[in-house]
Each structure stands twice: as C-alpha cells, then as structure tokens.
Amino acid sequence: MQVKVYIDTHGCKLNQADSQVIAKSFERAGYSVVSNSSVADVHVVNTCTVTRVADKKARQALRRVSKRKPQALLVATGCYAQRDPESLVRIAGLDLVVGNTGKNELVERVREALENKYETNPPEEPSQSVIRPVSRTRVMVKIQEGCNQICAYCIVPKVRGRERSVHPNDLVGRIAEHVAEGYKEVVLTGTQLGSYGFDIPGTSLKKLLERILMETSVPRLRVSSLQPQEITPDLLDLWANPRLCRHFHVPLQSGSAEVLRRMKRRYIPAQYERQVDQIKTMVPEVGITTDVIVGFPGEPDRAFDETYQLCRRIGFSKIHVFPYSARPGTTAAHFSDQIETKVKEERAEQLLDLSREQGKQFRHGLVGSRQSVLWESRSSVPGAQIWSGFSSNYIRASTVSSSNLRNQISLTDLQHVDGEIVWGVVRGEIR
C-alpha cells in the first residue's frame, strides 16, 4: 500500500498549476495522489488569501479535515500559509504549514512529518510504482510568478514575490511531456502573463507562444489572463492559429478612472474598452471574461454606475464580481473611506445580475455556430450517455453520444441553450 495524498486546491489557476506540480512531485517520490479525500493518509490544502472569504474557506477546510480525519497528516500550503502562518498553526490538528517559498521542499517536509506523527505505527514507505490518474484533459503550466505592479488592494506581491519568468526551453519541454502524457489542453498561468520574459533576454509572451505552437503538438493552448495594456495587435495576430483558445480573461476591476487611479491600476476605462473592441475585431466569436471589485474605499455611486455602464457596453461572457476585501499590509487597507458591507453586497448583486444576462446572450449568440469542444466528463440518464466539456471560447457544452468522447476535441454544431449549457451535435473529431 502506498501513502495516499489528497490535494485540495483553493483560488486561482496559478494555484491549480502549483497543485499539479505538487501532485507530480509526490508521484515521483512514490506516493499515490488520490481524488477521494476519505482514503487519504495526507491531506494538503493549497490555500488562497486574496480576500477574507478565501481565508475563511481555507480555515474551514482545514478544520473540517481535522475533525473528520484526525489520523491524517494535515498540511496547509499556498498563499495564506505564506502570508500568515502564525494564525494557521493555531488550528487544532494542523500538522504542517509550508508557504509558497517552501513548496519545492513540501514532499520532504511531509515525509519528515509522517515519521514524527506515526512514530509507533507509520504508514508504509512510498513505493516507486506510481499510480497515475486515468483521465487527462487539461493541465495548468506556470510560466511566471510574482508581480511588480503594487495595486493598492492586492496582497499577491507579498505572497508571490517579485516577477520572475520560467525559461522557455523548460516550458517547451514540459508542455511536450504533457502532450505525451495525453493532455489535450495546456493552460498557461501566472500572476502577470503579459510581462513574461522581461527578465530573459530575447523572449516575450508572443515569442513563447510562437515556440510552443511551432515546437510542440499541443492540440489546444489557452492563455489564462492578460492585463489590457499588455494586449497588442501583434500579439492578437497569433490567434489566427485555431490551436489558441478564443477566450481572454482581462481584469477590469473598475470602470471609473478615479477609482482605477486610487487602485494604482495602469490603464483608464477608455483604453480598456478600446483593447476589448480590438480583441473582438481580431478574434471572431471570442469569449471575454473579467474581474470587477465593487465597494473599493471611497467608491461613490457615480463611480459604480460608470463601472456598470462600461460592463453593459462591452458585453462580457462572464463577470467575476468581488466585494472589496481589505488585505493586511496593502495600501487600501489603511484608507479611511471604507464602504459599508450592505452597499458592497447590493452593488455586487447588480453586477452579478448583469453577468447572468450577458452570459445568456453570449451563449444564445453561439447557437447555429460550429465550435471545437474538449469533452471531459460523462453522465448517464436512462437510454443515453451525456458528455460535457468546454468550447474554445470557454462555454460549457453538452452532447448525447454513445461513443467514448473522453479527452477528444470535436467540432460540434451548437443547437440550443439550457441554462448555462449549450447543447450540440458532434460533427467530427479534430484530434
């Protein structure tokens, strides 16, 4: 029996990428990474700390495991563990706290902790016969980490450090390995993707994308997030290649020039709108999602209305709405003009209503089109097998098929919308 490890990931795609690296490290050391937490000997919670809610969810997850499986080795890692390890160590039953800077040593720290926790009756030593997951569809690959842009509300620079890029040779090799393992989609993640390569002579995000497309056979390549000022026509030209997913996540945060200035963002609303219009012009049927913070300190009603109207004009496929949450050590946490919780909640609900309306419009607008869909999961109903996956423009799609579509990319004719799902008929396999 191998020591079984379960990894519970909170937060962003960068954390998901970190968790996948952690999982592979455990596997290489002979541990078995499992998808069922109830059988795990080691439970790792990869935490997020971007908001107070994220902190709360991390603490709840840790306490829940401690209560339900007190015999398991309980580990906290990630951004919360980096920012405030002292508060986490006070959680009863938590055995180990490892911040972002210690993730490379996580496996060894766990091995040592297991020896200490089970001095009398330890789990069996890891074997070298690794059990790998059967299903492989999408994998996150971290291309850079850290942020040099000190936004007034953001804790990320404190928990991820300064910007540093992964060498393109390493990335191309890693992606080739993932393709050989059977993954059909690679998602490039990082804190500031657009500044990738600034610290490596002769490279940039554009050059990296060109190398990946030229030197690997990855069927689908997705870029997780870009700042508006980082999007140029030269970069967008690459999306003529159908292997690049037609989805952009472009954080807005506010549609008010005054609020953006206080946030220390590096663009103005008019610039943001121009960049999004450019994306829509150069990338047909593109899905554009965004982040918006409501209730930033000092945000007057008119500023929120500017944000709302800008979002309405743009027409996002989804708006991720975050009521402002003061983070210790950030500039905005010291602002005296904090917004009442009730006001933040009301504004958030207005934007979420708009997001639902625009998402519905976007999905209906795709009816009658042919989209590439990566099929990921199957469910059964009487007399039929239903497959579910995501389109290139990041819309959840479903189809009825008796064929095994798992981990296949298919051209699919979208026919009707049911809630947040667009149903279609498979017309042909891409790969």
N, C-alpha and C positions, 0 to 999 in steps of 0.2 A: 504493500500500500504506500502510495506517495503522499507526502504532505500536501493538502489541498488548500489553495489560496483563492479567495473571492475578492474582487476589486470593485468597490462602489464609487463611481465617478460622479462628482458634482461640478456644475458650472460649464465653462466654455469648451469649444473644440480643442483649444490648446491643452486643457486638462485631459480631454479624451485621448489626444495624441500621447501625452505623458503616461496615461494609464496603459495604453497599448505597448509602449516601450517597457514599462514596469512589468507587464504580463510576460513579455518575451524574455526579460531578464530572469524572471522566476522560472520560466520553462527551461531556459538554457542551464539553469542551476539544478534542474531535475525535479522541480516542483510541478504539481498539476494545477493549472488555473481552471477553475470551475465556474459555471454560470448559475449554480444553485447555492445560495449562501448557507442553507441549512446543513450542508455537508462539509463546510469549510473548517479547516483547522486554524487558518489565518484569515482574518477579515481586515482588509485595507480600505480605509475611507480617504479618497483623494478629494480634499476639501476645496471649496471656493470661499472667497471673502469679499466679493465685490459689493455686497450690500449686507445690512443687518439680517435680512431674511436668509441670505446664504449662510451666514454664521449660525443662525438658529437651526437651519436644516442640518448642518454638519453636526452640531451638538446633539440634536435629536437622533440622528442616525447612529452616532457613537453610543449613546445611552441605550438605544433600542437593542443594539447588538450585545452590549454588556449585560442587559437584562435577560435576553433570550438565549444567549450562548456564552455564559460566563467562562466556560472552559476554553474558548477560542482565544488565540492571541489577537488582540485588538490594536490596530495601528492607525494613526492619523498622519496624513502627509498632505502636501499641496500648499495652497496659498494661505489658508487660515493657520495652518501649522507653522508657516514661515512668519506670519505677522504677529501672532500672539500665542506662542507655545505655552506660556505660563498659565493661561486660562484653560487650555485643553488638558494639561496634566492634572488638573483638579477633578476631572471627570472620573468617577469611580469605575474601575475595571479597564481603563485605558492603559495599555502596556508600553506603548512606544509612540513618540512624536518625532517625525522626521520632516523638516521643512523642504522647500524646493531645492535649496543648495545642497541637501544631503540625499537627494533621490538616487544618485549614482551608487550610493552605498546601502540602499534600502534592503536589498536581498541579504547582504552580510549582517546588517543590523537585526533583521528578522531571525536569521539563523542563530545569532547570539541570544536573542530574546527568548527563542524557543528553548534553548538549552537551560536558560535561567528559570523559565516558567515551569518547565516539566523536568526538574532535576531527578525526581524519583521514577517517573514513567513517561519519558519523552516520546513524541511521535517518531515513527521510523524515519531514518535518514532518507533524503530525496534520492531517487534513483536517476539514472541517466536516460532511461526510456521515457521520452516526453510524450504526453498525450496532448495533441493539438485540437483546437476546435474544428469541426467538420465544415461549418458554414463560414465562407469568406466572401464578403461582398464589397464592403467599403473600409478603407483604412486611413487613419489620420497620420500625416507626416509633418513634424515640426521643422520648419525651415529657418526660423529665427526665434529669439526670445528676448524679452525686455523692451523697455520703452524709454526714449529720451524726451518725449513730449509730456511735460508735467502739467496735465489738466487739473483744474482746481478741485475736482470731485473724486479723482481716481486714485485708488490705492495700488494699482497694478505695478507702477515703477518701484514701489517699496518692496513688493513681494516677488517680483520677477527680475529686478535689477536693470542695468543699462542694456541697450540694444547690442546684440551680437548675432551674427549670421552663421549658419551651418554651411560648410564648404560645399559648393555644387557637386564636386566629384563624389562626396559621401552621399549626397541626396540622390543623385542619379543611380548610384549603385544600390542604395536602399530601395528605391522605387522598383528597380529591375528585380530585386529579390521578392518584393511583394507581388509583382506580376507573376513571377514563377510560382509563388505560393497559391495563386488562384484569385487574388483580389482583382475586381473589375473597375473599381473607382478609387482613386487616390485624392484625398482632400488635403491641400496644403494649408497648414495652420501656423499661427504665430501671433505675437502681440501687435507688431507693426509690419505687415507683409510688404507694404509699398516701399519701405526703406531697405528691403532685403539687399544685401551685397554692398552697402556703403562702406563696410569695413574689410571687403575683399576686393583688391584691385581687379578691374576688368570684368566685373559681374554686376548684375542687377536682377530685379524680378523678371523683366522681359527676357533677358538672356537665359535665366534659369528655365523659364517656361519653354523657350525655344529648344534648349538642350534636352529637356525631359521629353518633349514631343518628338524630337529627332532621334534620340538615343535609347528610348525605351518604347515598348509596345503597349503601354498602359491604355486600356480602351477609353477610360474617362478620367479627366483631370479637373478638379474643382478648386477654385480659389476661395478661401473661407471669408475673408473680409478685407476691404480696402478703404482708406480714407479718401474723401472726394478730391483733395488736391493731388492725390497720387495717380489719378486716372487720366491718361492722355490718349489722344487718337493713335499714337504709335503703339501703345500697349493694347488698345482695343482691336487693332488690326489682327492680332493673334487669334481672336475669336472667330475668324473665318474658318479656322480648323474645327470641325464638328466634335473633336475629342475634348475640347474645352467646354465645360458645362455653361449653359446660358443662364447663369444665376450670379448676381452680385449682391453682397451684403455691404451696404455703405452707411455707416453710422451717421445720423443727423444730429441727435442729442437735443437740438433746439432749432426752431425756425425764426428766432429773434436774434438780430445782430447784436443787440445789447447783452442778451444772456450768453451768447457764444463768446463774446469778449470777456465777460466775467468768468466763464468756464475755462478760458485760455485755449479755446479751440483755434485752429489755424485757417479758417475759411469763414466766409459770410454766406447768408442764405442764398443770395443771387448766384454765387459761384457754385454752391451745391446743386441748385436747380439746373444750371447750365450743364454740369457734368452728368447728371442723371439723364437729361434730354439727349446728350451725346451718346450715352450708353444705349438708350432706346433706339436711336437712329442707326447705330452701327451693329447692334446685336438684335436681330428680329426675335420676337416672342420671348424676350428676356424677362426673367423674374427678378424683381429688385426688392429686397427686404432692408429694414433699417432698425436702429435703436433710437429711442427717444426718452429723455429724462424729463419728467414733469415735477414741478414744485421745487426747482432749484432755488436756493436762497435769493430772495428779492425779486423773483419772477412775478411781475404784475399780470393782471388779467389780460391786458392787451398783448403781452408777450406770448402768453399761452395761445391766444387767438391767432397770432401770427404763425405759431407752430402748427396749429390745427389747419389753417388755411393752406399753408405750404404743403402739408401732407395730403390734403384733399386734391390740390392741383397736380401733384406728382403721380398719385395712384400707385401705391406700393402693393406688392403681392402679400406682404405681411409687415406689421409694425410691432416690434417688441417694445413694450412700454414699461418703464421703470420709475416708480415714485422715488424722488431723490432720497438717498440714504447717506447720512453723514458718516464718513470713514475717519477713524482716528489718524492724525498725522497729515491730513490733507488740508489745503488752504481753505476750502469751502466750509469745513467743519467749524471754523472759527468765525464765519460770517454771523453777524448779529440778526439779520433779517430772515430767519428760518420760516418756512411756510408751514401752516397748520396741517396736521395729518389728514383731516377731513377734506381740506382743499385739494391736497395731492391725490387722494383717493377719487374725488369727483372728476378731476382732470384726467386721471388715468383711465377711468371708465369711459369717458367721452372718446378718447383716442382708441381704446380697445373696440368700441362700437364701430368707429371708422375703419379700423383694421379688418374687422369681420366683414364689413360691407365691401371694402376694396378687394379683399381676398376672394370673396364670392364673385365679384365682377371679373377678376383675373381668370379664375377657373372657368367661368362661363365663356369667356373670350377665347379659350383654347378649344372649346367644343368644335369639332369639324377639322381640327388640325392633326397632323401626324407627328408624334413625339417619340424620342428614344426613352425607354424606361428600363431601369435596372431592377429586376424582380428580386425581392429579398425574403419574403415570408409567405407561408401558405396557411390557410384555414379551411375547414371543411363545413359545408352545410349539406343537408340531405340532397343527394344527387349531383353535387357539384364541388369542385375544388376552386377556391378563390385565392388568387395570387395578389400580393401587394408589393409596391415598390415606389421609387421616386423617379420622376422625369428629370431630364437635364436641367430644366428651369425650376426644379425643386418643388414640384407639386406631387402630392401623394396620388398614385393611380392604382386602380384595381382592374382585374380581368378574371373571367371564368375560363379555365382551361384544364383539360385532363393531362396535358403534357407537364413534364418537370421543368419549370421555368426558373428554378432557383439559381441565382447568380448568373442569369442570362440578361443581356441587353437586347431589347426588341424594339423594332419600330411598331408603334401602337397608334391606331386611329381612335382618338378620344370622341366619345359619343354623347355622354350625358353626365350631369353633376348630381351627386347625392351628398349633401352636407359639405364636408371638406375633402371629399374624394371625387376624383374624376374617373369614370368607368370607360374602358375602351376595349378594342379588339386587336389582338396581336396579328400583325401582317407579315413580319419577317424578322429573323434574328440578325443582329449586327455582328456579335461575337459570342 
